[in-house]
């Protein structure tokens, strides 16, 4: 009986050691790093417009921007803003003011390293603006150099003006701390439609920027700060 007891004890001790090793030894697959993708609503403001409001005479404006991630690379995006801007040239002064909205989508072309959530993106927008244009003074053109140009002071305001345009964006977003992003982007715009005052052109369209007589194209830029409200993590 004694050898049998010794054999049973040895078997029990060996099984106990194997069980302990199995419980403490990590599973190899658990040690593989996993990429976590964050999906949610990101909202923020255009800092360039706030800076211009603070430091540039004749300009007041703000823009609220946001995006919603709906796939690995694509984001629905929108911007809403308001601008008041003076036009002050030698023979012409005017003021444009109004609101605008831009709707579209962005594509992130950057493949992040593990643990990063940055973007190098391109986007398309459809923009629409409602605004007014006020002509405050203008000079009467003359070819007679004997007399100076006559400046007519007036106050002709036209309300209910509208304009629409298509906009291409290229930009960069960087996560500086968890869920907080800084961004910068450039814009190329093309006017689709506009209504004009009688006997006068739209010099500035809120959301579009200034216009040019010989072209329907315009340019712009922006840099902003935004915060991601996570809804889902994969």
PLY file of the C-alpha trace (Angstrom):
ply
format ascii 1.0
element vertex 234
property float x
property float y
property float z
element edge 233
property int vertex1
property int vertex2
end_header
0.00 0.00 0.00
2.79 2.39 0.74
4.22 2.55 -2.83
0.69 3.13 -4.13
0.23 6.10 -1.78
3.57 7.55 -2.89
2.55 7.20 -6.56
-0.81 8.92 -6.00
0.88 11.76 -4.13
3.40 12.29 -6.94
0.66 12.35 -9.59
-1.37 14.88 -7.55
1.68 17.12 -7.05
2.52 17.07 -10.78
-1.07 17.95 -11.78
-1.08 20.83 -9.30
2.14 22.29 -10.70
0.83 22.03 -14.29
-2.44 23.74 -13.34
-0.55 26.58 -11.63
1.68 27.12 -14.67
-1.33 27.15 -17.01
-3.05 29.81 -14.90
-0.03 32.13 -14.66
1.37 31.74 -18.19
-0.18 34.49 -20.44
-1.91 33.46 -23.62
0.23 34.49 -26.54
-2.69 36.06 -28.47
-3.55 38.35 -25.53
-0.14 40.01 -25.80
-0.79 41.25 -29.37
-1.51 45.02 -29.41
-4.99 45.93 -30.60
-5.96 49.02 -32.63
-8.94 50.90 -31.19
-10.87 53.06 -33.66
-12.94 55.92 -32.15
-16.27 56.90 -33.71
-18.16 59.97 -32.57
-19.10 63.61 -33.11
-16.28 66.15 -33.29
-17.24 69.81 -32.74
-15.15 72.95 -32.65
-14.56 76.51 -33.84
-12.48 78.24 -36.52
-9.73 80.10 -34.66
-8.75 82.15 -37.71
-12.09 83.97 -37.73
-11.90 84.65 -34.00
-8.37 86.03 -34.44
-9.46 88.27 -37.33
-12.37 89.55 -35.24
-9.95 90.50 -32.47
-7.17 92.05 -34.56
-8.57 93.09 -37.97
-10.52 96.32 -38.34
-13.70 96.00 -40.35
-14.17 92.26 -39.81
-16.42 90.33 -37.41
-17.13 86.63 -37.76
-17.28 83.16 -36.28
-17.64 79.61 -37.55
-18.74 76.42 -35.78
-17.54 73.23 -37.44
-18.18 69.56 -36.88
-17.82 66.10 -38.36
-19.22 62.62 -37.81
-17.23 59.51 -38.65
-19.39 56.91 -40.43
-16.69 54.56 -41.81
-12.98 53.84 -41.44
-11.94 56.63 -43.82
-14.99 58.85 -44.40
-16.55 61.63 -42.30
-19.72 63.66 -42.81
-18.83 67.32 -42.21
-20.53 70.70 -41.80
-19.70 74.33 -41.01
-22.07 77.11 -39.93
-20.97 80.72 -39.60
-21.69 84.43 -39.74
-19.55 87.25 -41.13
-19.60 91.05 -41.39
-16.85 92.54 -43.54
-16.08 96.05 -44.82
-14.78 96.80 -48.29
-12.67 99.96 -48.18
-10.98 100.98 -51.44
-9.97 104.40 -52.75
-13.18 105.00 -54.73
-15.53 102.48 -53.16
-16.68 101.52 -49.66
-19.26 98.87 -48.84
-20.26 96.36 -46.17
-21.41 92.76 -46.58
-22.97 90.78 -43.74
-24.80 87.49 -43.51
-24.78 83.81 -42.56
-23.78 80.63 -44.34
-23.78 76.84 -44.11
-21.52 74.29 -45.77
-22.31 70.56 -46.00
-20.18 67.73 -47.36
-17.75 64.93 -46.51
-14.04 64.37 -45.82
-11.75 61.48 -46.73
-8.79 60.65 -44.47
-5.84 59.50 -46.58
-3.50 58.99 -43.60
-2.84 55.53 -42.12
-2.27 56.09 -38.42
0.31 54.26 -36.39
-0.93 52.29 -33.41
-2.33 54.63 -30.76
-2.57 57.67 -33.10
-5.70 59.40 -34.43
-4.50 62.04 -36.91
-5.72 62.90 -40.41
-4.45 64.18 -43.73
-7.71 64.74 -45.52
-9.44 66.04 -48.61
-13.06 67.16 -48.63
-15.91 68.51 -50.71
-18.58 71.00 -49.61
-21.71 72.62 -50.96
-22.00 76.13 -49.55
-25.03 78.40 -49.33
-25.14 81.97 -48.01
-27.86 84.54 -47.30
-26.59 88.10 -46.88
-26.99 91.82 -47.48
-24.75 94.30 -49.26
-24.62 98.00 -48.36
-22.97 100.55 -50.64
-21.82 103.49 -48.50
-19.74 105.59 -50.94
-18.40 105.48 -54.48
-16.40 107.66 -56.86
-17.69 108.94 -60.19
-15.30 107.93 -62.94
-13.83 110.77 -65.01
-11.06 111.11 -67.57
-10.56 114.81 -66.80
-7.42 115.06 -64.67
-8.13 118.74 -63.94
-10.76 117.93 -61.36
-10.51 115.25 -58.66
-12.83 112.25 -58.64
-16.17 113.13 -57.07
-17.06 110.89 -54.11
-20.76 110.28 -53.55
-21.73 109.34 -50.02
-24.84 107.21 -49.93
-26.49 104.37 -48.05
-27.94 101.80 -50.41
-28.56 98.46 -48.73
-29.85 95.41 -50.58
-31.12 92.53 -48.45
-32.22 89.01 -49.26
-29.21 88.21 -51.46
-28.16 84.57 -51.86
-25.19 82.67 -53.29
-24.09 79.06 -53.60
-20.76 77.45 -54.41
-18.78 74.21 -54.50
-15.68 73.96 -52.33
-12.64 71.65 -52.28
-10.60 71.39 -49.07
-7.21 69.95 -48.22
-6.09 69.88 -44.61
-4.43 68.23 -41.60
-5.85 67.34 -38.17
-3.61 66.44 -35.23
-4.67 65.02 -31.85
-2.64 67.07 -29.35
-4.14 65.42 -26.25
-6.79 62.75 -25.87
-9.83 63.73 -28.02
-8.61 67.34 -28.57
-7.54 68.28 -32.12
-5.89 71.17 -33.93
-6.46 71.55 -37.68
-5.46 73.69 -40.64
-6.90 73.63 -44.17
-6.93 75.42 -47.52
-10.04 75.97 -49.66
-10.63 76.33 -53.39
-14.15 77.54 -54.27
-16.26 78.00 -57.38
-19.48 80.01 -57.45
-22.53 78.17 -58.75
-25.17 80.89 -58.43
-25.73 84.34 -56.92
-28.22 87.19 -56.82
-26.83 90.72 -57.18
-27.96 94.22 -56.13
-29.25 96.53 -58.86
-26.40 98.30 -60.68
-23.86 96.80 -58.27
-21.87 93.56 -57.84
-21.33 91.36 -54.80
-17.87 92.31 -53.60
-17.84 89.90 -50.65
-19.99 86.83 -50.03
-20.01 85.55 -46.41
-18.55 82.05 -46.34
-17.18 82.37 -49.87
-14.80 85.33 -49.36
-14.19 88.13 -51.85
-15.20 87.86 -55.51
-13.35 88.70 -58.71
-14.90 90.23 -61.83
-13.08 87.98 -64.27
-13.49 84.68 -62.42
-16.01 82.58 -60.52
-13.25 81.07 -58.37
-12.27 82.02 -54.84
-9.89 80.86 -52.15
-9.87 80.65 -48.37
-8.21 79.09 -45.38
-8.93 78.17 -41.79
-7.40 76.72 -38.67
-9.42 75.43 -35.78
-9.71 73.53 -32.56
-12.19 70.72 -31.98
-13.14 68.07 -29.43
-14.24 64.52 -30.14
-17.24 63.18 -28.20
-16.69 59.40 -28.44
-19.85 57.38 -29.11
-18.39 54.04 -30.14
-15.02 52.32 -29.99
-14.10 49.38 -32.22
0 1
1 2
2 3
3 4
4 5
5 6
6 7
7 8
8 9
9 10
10 11
11 12
12 13
13 14
14 15
15 16
16 17
17 18
18 19
19 20
20 21
21 22
22 23
23 24
24 25
25 26
26 27
27 28
28 29
29 30
30 31
31 32
32 33
33 34
34 35
35 36
36 37
37 38
38 39
39 40
40 41
41 42
42 43
43 44
44 45
45 46
46 47
47 48
48 49
49 50
50 51
51 52
52 53
53 54
54 55
55 56
56 57
57 58
58 59
59 60
60 61
61 62
62 63
63 64
64 65
65 66
66 67
67 68
68 69
69 70
70 71
71 72
72 73
73 74
74 75
75 76
76 77
77 78
78 79
79 80
80 81
81 82
82 83
83 84
84 85
85 86
86 87
87 88
88 89
89 90
90 91
91 92
92 93
93 94
94 95
95 96
96 97
97 98
98 99
99 100
100 101
101 102
102 103
103 104
104 105
105 106
106 107
107 108
108 109
109 110
110 111
111 112
112 113
113 114
114 115
115 116
116 117
117 118
118 119
119 120
120 121
121 122
122 123
123 124
124 125
125 126
126 127
127 128
128 129
129 130
130 131
131 132
132 133
133 134
134 135
135 136
136 137
137 138
138 139
139 140
140 141
141 142
142 143
143 144
144 145
145 146
146 147
147 148
148 149
149 150
150 151
151 152
152 153
153 154
154 155
155 156
156 157
157 158
158 159
159 160
160 161
161 162
162 163
163 164
164 165
165 166
166 167
167 168
168 169
169 170
170 171
171 172
172 173
173 174
174 175
175 176
176 177
177 178
178 179
179 180
180 181
181 182
182 183
183 184
184 185
185 186
186 187
187 188
188 189
189 190
190 191
191 192
192 193
193 194
194 195
195 196
196 197
197 198
198 199
199 200
200 201
201 202
202 203
203 204
204 205
205 206
206 207
207 208
208 209
209 210
210 211
211 212
212 213
213 214
214 215
215 216
216 217
217 218
218 219
219 220
220 221
221 222
222 223
223 224
224 225
225 226
226 227
227 228
228 229
229 230
230 231
231 232
232 233
